[in-house]
Amino acid sequence: MDYTLLIENFAREHAHRGWPRQRLLHECLRSAIRGGTLAAGTRLVATRTLASELGVARNTVLYAYEQLASEGFVTSGKRGTIVAGIAPDDAARRGAEIPQVSLSRRVHDLRPLHNASNRSDAFAPGVPDLEHFPITLWRRMLDRAWRAAGPAQLNYAEAAGEAALREAIADHLRASRGVVCDASQVFITDGSQSSMDLCAQACADAGDTVWIENPGYSGALASFRSATLKIEGIAVDQEGIAPTARDWRERPPRLVYVTPSHQYPIGSVLSLPRRLALIEGARRAGALILEDDYDSEFRHDGAPLSAMQGLAPDAPVIYLGTFSKTMFPALRIAYIVVPKRLSVAMAMLRAQSSLRGRGVEQLALAEFIRSGQFALHLRRMRRLYRQRCDALVAALQTHLGKIAEVHGASSGMHLSLRFRDAALSDVEITRRAMEEGICVNALSRHAIGGRTEWNGLMLGYAQVPAEAMEGLVKRLAAIVHMAAYAANRKA
């Protein structure tokens, strides 16, 4: 604590009172204690030391300390002069005098994110199996990247990302996802949320319309709200997003956000006719499609589906990918692939707004991809996730098959469970499950525009061992059956 600064500031604020030094010091210390600057339990500086710091007689300090003690603000003993506790209402009254700083209207328009992906509980969505990640191999690649690093890697990185990583990603996407691109179209970001923020800011103006799947991803919704776009929810069924001719006519979009390979949260796959129709509709409307391919590498009933981006020549599609699901979330590396005609403008924008960091990690990731270790890791995780998905589906059909139906088990890291009875409250069931340490996600929480026809649970299974599924589903089923019984009694 800088007592000199504290007292100088207090003296300037109360100079008009004309207090003598003894009174001034006493009032200053009392104000600091009541306001919490000197918290309960704080030991005040020794009287000789404080007198020397302030350039006053020791008696001046003694008087102030004695007055504080007589008022009950401090206690004296072998440990010195200690600040005592004060009544909470004194602190509250002091705080009430301070004007409250308000946030922007944009912030107040945001809604809470109901995303449990930062939890490790059973069925938390979006959490990969981190126990099986080859961390020893990754450390070696990081070590090599650091040994090879020079002054350039310690400086601000390339705004678009390290060239070696952009080339490795472009090669991987052409071979595995059918994406038509070269390295100049690839831009590295700090994660999927960063990618969506960038696209929302770069590709639309405030008030422009963006379509988002309903139910849909809350993170995308947050980005579009922050960019002050007009959000329109488009209903989703078992074939994915289903815009009507009326939607295209009466509320044409500037952006269309979709998760076609494994819809978030229900898990449906956008059919080929709808993919082609969406591309053609966007082309006619002068819109861009944001294709979020967050977990498409994990397909359980065949090869991964080709990306929308490569289905038509020069498709109006920005492709979004991330390594949070295929590698590990803490890596914080994702990417976007923009149409060729937009690559120069995007490079200019990134040069002005990019954080430009983690160059060494990007070089290590480039080696991980080039060496074939990334593809090997994906194959291992596909097998593991398929086993876990099959075990979860079997347990759900056994214990909840009469109450709910499974959707979205063909790919990805999560599936959805849709209740047959609309009277069941997925929000209440989620709350009760959380109390039991089971982290499920309510589908209705992902409603866009206030409501959705989907009522049920979203279950992530990537981090749950197959042998644990039966016991966990039994516990979840007990909660759901109790809720169903209560709903029937009310009816």
C-alpha positions as CSV (number, residue, x, y, z in Angstrom):
1,M,0.0,0.0,0.0
2,D,1.4,3.4,-1.0
3,Y,0.2,5.5,1.9
4,T,1.8,8.7,0.5
5,L,-0.3,8.4,-2.7
6,L,-3.4,7.5,-0.7
7,I,-3.1,10.5,1.5
8,E,-2.2,12.9,-1.3
9,N,-5.3,11.9,-3.2
10,F,-7.5,12.2,-0.2
11,A,-6.0,15.6,0.7
12,R,-6.7,17.0,-2.8
13,E,-10.3,15.7,-2.6
14,H,-10.9,17.4,0.8
15,A,-8.6,20.4,0.5
16,H,-11.6,22.7,1.1
17,R,-12.1,21.4,4.6
18,G,-8.9,22.9,6.0
19,W,-8.3,19.9,8.4
20,P,-5.0,19.8,10.4
21,R,-2.6,17.0,9.6
22,Q,-3.7,14.8,12.5
23,R,-7.4,15.0,11.5
24,L,-6.6,14.6,7.8
25,L,-4.6,11.4,8.4
26,H,-7.3,10.0,10.7
27,E,-10.1,10.8,8.2
28,C,-8.1,9.3,5.3
29,L,-7.4,6.0,7.0
30,R,-11.0,5.7,8.2
31,S,-12.3,6.3,4.7
32,A,-9.9,3.7,3.3
33,I,-11.1,1.2,5.8
34,R,-14.8,1.9,5.3
35,G,-14.4,1.8,1.5
36,G,-12.4,-1.5,1.6
37,T,-9.1,-0.1,0.3
38,L,-7.7,-1.3,3.7
39,A,-9.4,-4.6,4.1
40,A,-10.1,-6.4,7.4
41,G,-7.0,-8.1,8.7
42,T,-4.6,-5.7,7.0
43,R,-1.7,-4.7,9.3
44,L,-1.1,-0.9,9.1
45,V,2.5,0.3,8.7
46,A,4.4,1.0,11.9
47,T,3.9,4.5,13.2
48,R,7.7,5.5,13.0
49,T,7.8,4.2,9.4
50,L,4.6,6.0,8.3
51,A,5.7,9.3,10.0
52,S,9.0,9.1,8.1
53,E,7.2,8.4,4.8
54,L,4.8,11.3,5.2
55,G,7.4,13.7,6.7
56,V,5.3,14.4,9.8
57,A,5.8,14.0,13.6
58,R,5.3,10.5,15.0
59,N,2.6,12.0,17.4
60,T,0.5,12.8,14.4
61,V,0.4,9.2,13.3
62,L,-0.1,8.0,16.9
63,Y,-3.1,10.3,17.3
64,A,-4.7,8.9,14.0
65,Y,-4.2,5.3,15.1
66,E,-5.5,5.9,18.6
67,Q,-8.7,7.6,17.2
68,L,-9.2,4.6,14.8
69,A,-8.8,2.2,17.7
70,S,-11.3,4.1,19.9
71,E,-13.8,4.0,17.1
72,G,-13.3,0.2,16.6
73,F,-11.8,0.4,13.1
74,V,-8.5,-1.1,14.2
75,T,-7.1,-3.2,17.0
76,S,-3.7,-3.1,18.6
77,G,-1.6,-6.0,19.8
78,K,1.7,-7.9,19.4
79,R,1.2,-8.1,15.7
80,G,0.8,-4.3,15.4
81,T,-2.2,-2.3,14.4
82,I,-4.7,-4.5,12.5
83,V,-7.8,-3.4,10.6
84,A,-10.9,-4.7,12.1
85,G,-14.0,-6.0,10.3
86,I,-16.7,-3.4,9.6
87,A,-20.4,-3.8,9.1
88,P,-21.4,-4.9,5.6
89,D,-24.0,-2.1,5.3
90,D,-21.2,0.5,5.7
91,A,-19.4,-0.9,2.7
92,A,-22.7,-1.2,0.8
93,R,-23.5,2.5,1.5
94,R,-20.1,3.5,0.4
95,G,-20.4,1.5,-2.9
96,A,-23.9,2.9,-3.6
97,E,-22.3,6.4,-3.9
98,I,-20.2,5.3,-6.9
99,P,-21.9,5.7,-10.3
100,Q,-22.4,2.4,-12.1
101,V,-20.8,2.0,-15.5
102,S,-23.2,0.6,-18.1
103,L,-22.3,-1.6,-21.0
104,S,-23.3,-1.2,-24.6
105,R,-26.7,-2.0,-25.9
106,R,-25.1,-4.7,-28.0
107,V,-24.0,-6.5,-24.9
108,H,-27.4,-6.3,-23.3
109,D,-28.9,-8.0,-26.5
110,L,-26.7,-11.1,-26.0
111,R,-28.2,-14.1,-24.4
112,P,-26.3,-16.6,-22.1
113,L,-24.4,-19.3,-23.8
114,H,-25.6,-22.7,-22.6
115,N,-22.5,-24.5,-23.7
116,A,-21.0,-27.1,-21.4
117,S,-18.0,-28.0,-23.7
118,N,-15.6,-26.7,-21.0
119,R,-16.8,-29.4,-18.6
120,S,-15.4,-32.9,-18.4
121,D,-18.6,-34.5,-16.9
122,A,-20.3,-37.4,-18.8
123,F,-22.1,-36.4,-22.0
124,A,-20.7,-32.8,-22.1
125,P,-20.9,-31.9,-25.8
126,G,-17.9,-30.8,-27.8
127,V,-15.2,-32.5,-25.6
128,P,-12.8,-34.8,-27.5
129,D,-11.1,-37.8,-25.8
130,L,-7.9,-36.1,-24.5
131,E,-6.6,-39.2,-22.9
132,H,-5.8,-40.7,-26.3
133,F,-4.1,-37.7,-27.8
134,P,-0.4,-38.5,-28.6
135,I,0.9,-35.8,-26.3
136,T,4.5,-37.2,-26.2
137,L,4.7,-37.0,-30.0
138,W,3.2,-33.5,-29.9
139,R,5.8,-32.4,-27.4
140,R,8.6,-33.6,-29.7
141,M,7.2,-31.7,-32.6
142,L,6.9,-28.6,-30.5
143,D,10.5,-29.0,-29.3
144,R,11.7,-29.3,-32.9
145,A,9.7,-26.2,-33.9
146,W,11.2,-24.2,-31.0
147,R,14.7,-25.4,-31.8
148,A,14.3,-24.3,-35.4
149,A,12.7,-21.0,-34.5
150,G,14.6,-17.8,-35.0
151,P,13.9,-14.1,-34.4
152,A,11.2,-14.2,-37.1
153,Q,9.1,-16.6,-35.0
154,L,9.4,-14.3,-32.0
155,N,8.1,-11.4,-33.9
156,Y,4.4,-10.8,-34.8
157,A,3.4,-13.7,-37.0
158,E,2.0,-13.5,-40.5
159,A,-1.5,-12.1,-40.4
160,A,-3.0,-14.9,-42.4
161,G,-1.0,-17.5,-40.5
162,E,2.2,-19.5,-41.1
163,A,2.6,-20.4,-44.8
164,A,3.6,-24.0,-43.9
165,L,0.4,-24.6,-42.0
166,R,-1.8,-22.9,-44.6
167,E,-0.3,-25.2,-47.3
168,A,-0.7,-28.3,-45.1
169,I,-4.4,-27.5,-44.4
170,A,-5.1,-26.8,-48.1
171,D,-3.6,-30.1,-49.1
172,H,-5.5,-32.0,-46.3
173,L,-8.8,-30.4,-47.2
174,R,-8.5,-31.1,-50.9
175,A,-7.7,-34.8,-50.2
176,S,-10.1,-35.5,-47.4
177,R,-13.0,-33.0,-47.7
178,G,-13.2,-32.2,-51.4
179,V,-12.6,-28.5,-50.7
180,V,-11.4,-26.7,-53.8
181,C,-8.7,-24.3,-52.6
182,D,-5.0,-23.3,-52.4
183,A,-3.0,-21.9,-49.5
184,S,-3.8,-18.3,-50.5
185,Q,-7.5,-18.9,-49.6
186,V,-6.7,-20.3,-46.1
187,F,-6.6,-18.0,-43.1
188,I,-5.6,-19.1,-39.6
189,T,-7.7,-17.9,-36.7
190,D,-7.8,-18.4,-32.9
191,G,-10.8,-20.7,-32.9
192,S,-14.2,-21.2,-34.3
193,Q,-15.6,-18.3,-32.4
194,S,-12.9,-16.0,-33.8
195,S,-13.7,-17.3,-37.3
196,M,-17.4,-16.5,-37.0
197,D,-16.6,-13.1,-35.5
198,L,-14.3,-12.4,-38.5
199,C,-16.9,-13.5,-41.0
200,A,-19.7,-11.5,-39.4
201,Q,-17.7,-8.4,-39.4
202,A,-16.1,-8.8,-42.8
203,C,-19.1,-10.0,-44.8
204,A,-22.1,-8.1,-43.5
205,D,-23.0,-4.7,-42.3
206,A,-25.1,-3.8,-39.2
207,G,-28.7,-4.6,-39.8
208,D,-28.1,-7.2,-42.6
209,T,-30.0,-10.4,-42.4
210,V,-28.3,-13.7,-41.4
211,W,-30.0,-17.1,-41.5
212,I,-29.1,-19.5,-38.8
213,E,-30.5,-23.1,-38.2
214,N,-33.2,-23.4,-35.7
215,P,-32.3,-25.0,-33.3
216,G,-28.8,-23.8,-33.8
217,Y,-25.3,-23.1,-32.4
218,S,-25.3,-20.5,-29.6
219,G,-21.8,-19.4,-30.4
220,A,-22.8,-18.4,-33.9
221,L,-25.8,-16.6,-32.5
222,A,-23.5,-14.6,-30.2
223,S,-21.2,-13.6,-33.0
224,F,-24.1,-12.4,-35.2
225,R,-25.7,-10.5,-32.3
226,S,-22.4,-8.8,-31.5
227,A,-22.2,-7.7,-35.2
228,T,-25.7,-6.3,-34.8
229,L,-27.1,-8.4,-37.7
230,K,-30.7,-9.2,-38.1
231,I,-31.1,-12.9,-37.1
232,E,-33.7,-15.2,-38.8
233,G,-34.1,-18.7,-37.6
234,I,-34.7,-21.3,-40.3
235,A,-36.3,-24.6,-39.2
236,V,-34.3,-27.8,-39.3
237,D,-35.6,-31.3,-39.9
238,Q,-34.0,-34.7,-40.4
239,E,-32.5,-33.6,-43.7
240,G,-31.1,-30.3,-42.3
241,I,-32.0,-26.7,-42.9
242,A,-35.2,-26.2,-44.9
243,P,-35.7,-22.7,-46.2
244,T,-38.9,-22.1,-48.2
245,A,-39.5,-20.0,-51.3
246,R,-41.2,-17.5,-49.1
247,D,-38.1,-17.2,-46.9
248,W,-35.9,-16.4,-49.9
249,R,-38.5,-13.9,-51.2
250,E,-39.5,-12.1,-48.0
251,R,-36.3,-12.2,-45.9
252,P,-33.4,-12.8,-48.2
253,P,-30.1,-13.2,-46.3
254,R,-26.7,-11.7,-46.6
255,L,-25.2,-14.6,-44.7
256,V,-26.4,-18.2,-44.2
257,Y,-24.8,-20.1,-41.3
258,V,-25.1,-23.9,-41.5
259,T,-23.5,-27.1,-40.0
260,P,-24.3,-29.4,-43.0
261,S,-22.2,-32.5,-42.1
262,H,-23.6,-32.9,-38.6
263,Q,-26.2,-30.3,-37.6
264,Y,-25.6,-28.6,-34.3
265,P,-27.3,-29.6,-32.0
266,I,-29.7,-32.3,-33.5
267,G,-27.1,-34.1,-35.6
268,S,-29.0,-34.3,-39.0
269,V,-27.0,-34.4,-42.2
270,L,-28.0,-31.9,-44.9
271,S,-29.1,-33.9,-48.0
272,L,-27.4,-33.4,-51.3
273,P,-30.5,-31.9,-53.0
274,R,-30.8,-29.3,-50.2
275,R,-27.0,-28.5,-50.4
276,L,-27.2,-27.8,-54.1
277,A,-30.5,-25.8,-53.6
278,L,-28.9,-23.7,-50.8
279,I,-25.9,-22.9,-53.0
280,E,-28.1,-21.9,-55.9
281,G,-30.4,-19.8,-53.6
282,A,-27.4,-18.0,-52.1
283,R,-26.0,-17.3,-55.5
284,R,-29.3,-15.7,-56.6
285,A,-29.6,-13.7,-53.4
286,G,-26.0,-12.5,-53.5
287,A,-25.4,-14.2,-50.2
288,L,-22.5,-16.1,-48.6
289,I,-22.8,-19.4,-46.9
290,L,-20.8,-20.0,-43.8
291,E,-20.2,-23.8,-43.7
292,D,-19.1,-24.8,-40.2
293,D,-17.5,-28.2,-40.6
294,Y,-16.6,-28.5,-36.9
295,D,-16.6,-32.4,-36.5
296,S,-17.1,-33.8,-40.0
297,E,-13.9,-35.8,-39.8
298,F,-15.7,-38.4,-37.6
299,R,-18.2,-40.2,-39.8
300,H,-19.3,-43.6,-38.4
301,D,-21.1,-45.1,-41.4
302,G,-18.8,-44.4,-44.3
303,A,-16.3,-42.0,-45.6
304,P,-16.7,-38.3,-44.5
305,L,-19.1,-36.4,-46.7
306,S,-17.6,-33.9,-49.2
307,A,-17.9,-30.3,-48.2
308,M,-20.5,-28.0,-49.7
309,Q,-17.6,-25.7,-50.7
310,G,-16.5,-28.1,-53.5
311,L,-19.9,-29.0,-54.8
312,A,-20.1,-26.2,-57.4
313,P,-17.6,-24.1,-59.3
314,D,-16.8,-21.0,-57.3
315,A,-19.5,-21.7,-54.8
316,P,-20.4,-18.7,-52.6
317,V,-19.2,-20.6,-49.5
318,I,-16.8,-19.7,-46.7
319,Y,-15.6,-23.0,-45.1
320,L,-14.9,-23.0,-41.4
321,G,-12.7,-25.7,-39.7
322,T,-11.1,-26.2,-36.3
323,F,-8.5,-28.3,-34.6
324,S,-10.3,-28.1,-31.2
325,K,-12.2,-31.4,-31.9
326,T,-9.6,-33.3,-33.9
327,M,-6.6,-32.3,-31.7
328,F,-7.4,-30.6,-28.4
329,P,-9.3,-27.4,-27.4
330,A,-6.4,-25.6,-25.7
331,L,-4.5,-25.5,-29.1
332,R,-6.8,-22.6,-30.1
333,I,-6.1,-22.9,-33.8
334,A,-8.9,-22.9,-36.4
335,Y,-9.1,-21.7,-40.0
336,I,-11.4,-20.3,-42.7
337,V,-11.2,-20.9,-46.5
338,V,-12.6,-18.0,-48.5
339,P,-13.6,-17.9,-52.2
340,K,-10.7,-17.0,-54.4
341,R,-12.3,-13.6,-55.3
342,L,-12.3,-12.6,-51.6
343,S,-8.8,-13.8,-50.6
344,V,-7.0,-10.4,-51.3
345,A,-9.6,-8.4,-49.4
346,M,-9.5,-10.9,-46.5
347,A,-5.7,-10.7,-46.4
348,M,-5.9,-6.9,-46.1
349,L,-8.5,-7.2,-43.3
350,R,-6.5,-9.7,-41.4
351,A,-3.4,-7.6,-41.7
352,Q,-5.2,-4.8,-39.9
353,S,-7.0,-6.9,-37.2
354,S,-5.1,-10.1,-36.6
355,L,-3.5,-10.9,-33.2
356,R,-0.6,-12.6,-35.0
357,G,0.7,-15.1,-32.5
358,R,1.5,-18.7,-31.8
359,G,3.8,-19.1,-34.9
360,V,5.7,-21.9,-33.3
361,E,2.6,-24.0,-32.5
362,Q,1.4,-23.4,-36.1
363,L,4.7,-24.8,-37.5
364,A,4.5,-27.8,-35.2
365,L,0.9,-28.4,-36.4
366,A,2.1,-28.2,-40.0
367,E,4.6,-30.9,-39.3
368,F,2.0,-33.0,-37.5
369,I,-0.2,-32.9,-40.6
370,R,2.6,-33.3,-43.2
371,S,4.1,-36.3,-41.3
372,G,0.9,-38.3,-41.6
373,Q,0.4,-38.3,-37.8
374,F,-2.7,-36.2,-38.0
375,A,-4.4,-38.6,-40.4
376,L,-3.3,-41.6,-38.2
377,H,-4.7,-39.9,-35.1
378,L,-8.0,-39.2,-36.9
379,R,-8.3,-42.9,-37.9
380,R,-7.8,-44.0,-34.3
381,M,-10.3,-41.6,-33.0
382,R,-12.9,-42.5,-35.6
383,R,-12.7,-46.1,-34.4
384,L,-12.9,-45.1,-30.8
385,Y,-15.8,-42.7,-31.2
386,R,-17.8,-45.2,-33.3
387,Q,-17.5,-47.8,-30.5
388,R,-18.6,-45.2,-27.9
389,C,-21.5,-44.0,-30.1
390,D,-22.7,-47.6,-30.7
391,A,-22.6,-48.3,-27.0
392,L,-24.5,-45.1,-26.2
393,V,-27.2,-45.8,-28.8
394,A,-27.7,-49.3,-27.6
395,A,-28.1,-48.1,-24.0
396,L,-30.5,-45.3,-25.0
397,Q,-32.7,-47.7,-27.0
398,T,-32.8,-50.2,-24.1
399,H,-33.6,-47.7,-21.3
400,L,-35.3,-44.8,-23.1
401,G,-36.5,-46.2,-26.4
402,K,-40.2,-45.9,-25.5
403,I,-39.8,-42.2,-24.4
404,A,-37.4,-40.8,-26.9
405,E,-35.8,-41.4,-30.3
406,V,-32.1,-41.0,-31.3
407,H,-31.0,-38.6,-34.0
408,G,-27.6,-37.7,-35.4
409,A,-25.7,-40.9,-34.5
410,S,-24.1,-41.3,-38.0
411,S,-21.2,-39.0,-37.4
412,G,-19.5,-36.5,-35.1
413,M,-19.0,-36.5,-31.3
414,H,-22.6,-36.1,-30.1
415,L,-26.1,-37.2,-30.8
416,S,-29.5,-35.9,-29.8
417,L,-32.4,-37.6,-28.0
418,R,-35.8,-36.2,-29.0
419,F,-38.6,-36.7,-26.5
420,R,-41.8,-38.2,-27.9
421,D,-43.9,-36.4,-25.3
422,A,-43.7,-32.6,-25.8
423,A,-44.9,-32.1,-22.2
424,L,-41.5,-33.2,-20.9
425,S,-39.3,-30.3,-20.0
426,D,-35.8,-30.8,-21.3
427,V,-34.6,-27.8,-19.4
428,E,-35.7,-29.3,-16.1
429,I,-34.3,-32.7,-16.9
430,T,-31.0,-31.0,-17.7
431,R,-31.0,-29.3,-14.4
432,R,-31.7,-32.5,-12.5
433,A,-29.0,-34.4,-14.5
434,M,-26.4,-31.8,-13.7
435,E,-27.1,-32.3,-10.0
436,E,-26.2,-35.9,-10.5
437,G,-23.0,-35.1,-12.4
438,I,-24.4,-35.9,-15.8
439,C,-23.9,-33.0,-18.2
440,V,-26.5,-33.1,-20.9
441,N,-27.7,-30.1,-23.0
442,A,-31.3,-29.2,-23.6
443,L,-32.2,-28.9,-27.3
444,S,-34.8,-26.2,-26.6
445,R,-32.0,-24.0,-25.2
446,H,-30.7,-23.7,-28.8
447,A,-34.0,-22.2,-30.1
448,I,-33.5,-19.3,-32.4
449,G,-36.2,-16.7,-32.1
450,G,-37.7,-18.0,-28.9
451,R,-39.0,-21.4,-29.9
452,T,-38.2,-24.7,-31.7
453,E,-40.0,-27.9,-32.4
454,W,-37.1,-29.9,-30.9
455,N,-37.5,-30.9,-27.3
456,G,-34.9,-33.3,-25.9
457,L,-31.3,-33.7,-25.0
458,M,-27.9,-33.3,-26.6
459,L,-25.3,-35.9,-25.5
460,G,-21.6,-35.8,-26.2
461,Y,-20.0,-39.2,-26.0
462,A,-16.4,-38.7,-27.3
463,Q,-14.9,-38.5,-23.8
464,V,-17.0,-41.3,-22.2
465,P,-15.6,-44.8,-22.2
466,A,-17.9,-47.4,-23.9
467,E,-18.0,-49.5,-20.8
468,A,-19.4,-46.6,-18.8
469,M,-22.4,-45.9,-21.1
470,E,-24.8,-48.5,-19.7
471,G,-24.5,-47.2,-16.1
472,L,-24.6,-43.6,-17.0
473,V,-27.7,-44.0,-19.3
474,K,-29.5,-45.9,-16.5
475,R,-29.0,-43.0,-14.2
476,L,-30.1,-40.5,-16.9
477,A,-33.1,-42.7,-17.7
478,A,-34.2,-42.7,-14.1
479,I,-34.3,-38.9,-14.2
480,V,-36.2,-38.8,-17.5
481,H,-38.7,-41.5,-16.3
482,M,-39.4,-39.5,-13.1
483,A,-40.0,-36.4,-15.1
484,A,-42.4,-38.3,-17.5
485,Y,-44.3,-39.7,-14.5
486,A,-44.7,-36.2,-13.0
487,A,-45.8,-34.8,-16.4
488,N,-48.4,-37.6,-16.8
489,R,-49.8,-36.9,-13.3
490,K,-50.2,-33.2,-14.1
491,A,-52.0,-34.1,-17.3
